[in-house]
Each structure stands twice: as C-alpha cells, then as structure tokens.
Amino acid sequence: MSRNGQTPLVELRDISISFGGIKAVDHVSIDLYPGEVVGLLGHNGAGKSTLIKCLSGAYQKDAGQILINGQKAEIRNPRDARAYNIETIYQTLALADNLDAASNLFLGRELVTPTGLVDDTKMEAEARKIMGRLNPNFKKFNVPVSALSGGQRQSVAIARAVYFNAKILIMDEPTAALGPHETQMVAELIEELKRQGLGIFLIEHDIHNVMKLCDRAVVMKNGQRVGTVNVKDVSDDDILSMIIMGKKPEKAY
C-alpha cells in the first residue's frame, strides 16, 4: 500500500502472536511512512507492546508478514532488526550510568586508533557532531550520564540510534517521568527526527502526548486493532472512547 506514491518504511500485515494458546495479537495490520510518528495506544495487555516487539526482534510472530521499504523482511532477533535500521529506545534507556555521553554513544561499537586503543578524542568529536544536529543545547560531554537530566539522557539514547543509521525508531513512552520542560525537549527531538525522514512508532499511555507528538494513532484492545485515526481529525475524547469502549469514530479507518 503506498500513499502519494511513497512506499511505507514499515508494513506489519495481518500479524498474530500467541502465548500459551492466548492470542496477544490477533491479525493486526499497521504501517509507518518516512517522516511520520504513529502512536500506539491501548490498555495494558491490549497487545501494542507485543506487536511492536515482533518488529524489534524481541518476539517472533506466529503469522503475518513484515515488509520494510516494500520488501519482505525476516526479523528473528534484535540483530536482524538492527540490520534493517530499526532501533528501539526503551523506557530504561539502556545507558551505562558511569560513562559519559560519547562512551554511551559507542558502547559495544567503540572507535579505535590504528594501534588498537579506544579513540576517546574521535568518539567525543563524533558525539559533538551528532548532538549538534539533534540537540544543539547539549553541552555536558564530560560527565557521566548519571549526572544528566532525564531529557538529556533521552537525547543521548536517541543520538546513539541515529548515529548508527536508524531509519525506523521505536520509542516506549519517551516522556514518562519527565517534567514539562524535559518533555518539550523530547518533543523537539522527535520533530527533528521527522525532518530527517525517520519513521517513529511511539508506544504511549498519555493521550495528550499522542495529540501533540503523533501524526496518526492506532488503538488496540484485546489484541485487535480498534482503528487508526489521523490525530488532527479527532479529539482526545474520540481516542479515549476507542481505548475504553473499542468504539471507532467515523474518521477511523
């Protein structure tokens, strides 16, 4: 399915995932285009995280197809997902608290000098370059990330994904536990990623964040897709009734 001649970055087609005979995800299809944020909403147990984990490689689908840039993709583990330029930023951020931003950026993928030593100078220069692109106000390059605020830590995790060529980003409640100023900072980061043509799946509980950050919203209930809406065409209440009652507004498709 294309839109304005554009091929989706991701198509999840008719995905089903079961655990012990219970269908956690039941024949769900969603897609994501370049430069777009798609929010995934629903109660705990609705299936949204399970669905997206088959894209990040954490779970295997039982049925259905994953297409990346219109081509069938086999994703069996997180390494496969990364090979398709899919990166996941979990709530926990998976940062090493005792290391600085540059060391976290290259954690497990350190740059080395010709003699085989870790090249701290080059790593810091690269960290400054990518941060300059994403969050020009970031200045704390020489402190451990444990000393950074929540929003700054989030920007280090995002920078790591972008530096290693993420085209598809999965973000799990990126503003949970952040104050208003920090939330705004993450919102600006997301806007910048959209401008660079990334596609973002946002797993979110907060409807206000969805209204503010997302282009489209997909609501799930009991493992099934209730519907997909263009955020600008609906109200908070429309989305709320989809979540609670599984009721589609007229503008859902």
Number of C-alpha atoms within 10 A of each C-alpha: 9 10 8 5 7 11 18 18 21 23 23 20 16 15 20 23 23 16 9 6 7 10 16 22 28 19 17 20 18 17 19 22 21 21 20 23 25 26 28 26 27 26 14 12 14 20 26 27 18 21 26 21 18 23 30 25 20 16 17 19 21 14 15 14 16 23 17 20 17 14 12 12 17 16 21 16 16 19 15 16 21 20 12 20 17 25 26 25 19 15 14 9 18 10 19 15 15 13 16 21 32 26 24 24 27 17 14 8 10 15 18 13 11 8 7 8 10 14 14 15 12 14 20 18 13 17 22 20 13 17 22 13 12 21 19 11 10 13 12 14 17 12 15 17 23 15 13 17 12 20 22 21 18 24 22 26 20 25 24 22 21 21 15 15 16 21 21 30 22 23 21 21 17 24 22 14 12 16 12 10 10 17 18 14 20 23 18 15 20 24 18 16 23 16 13 13 14 23 26 27 22 24 23 22 17 12 17 11 18 23 19 11 20 22 16 20 26 26 27 26 23 18 23 21 24 21 21 22 22 16 23 11 10 16 12 13 11 18 28 16 13 24 21 12 11 19 16 18 18 9 13 20 11
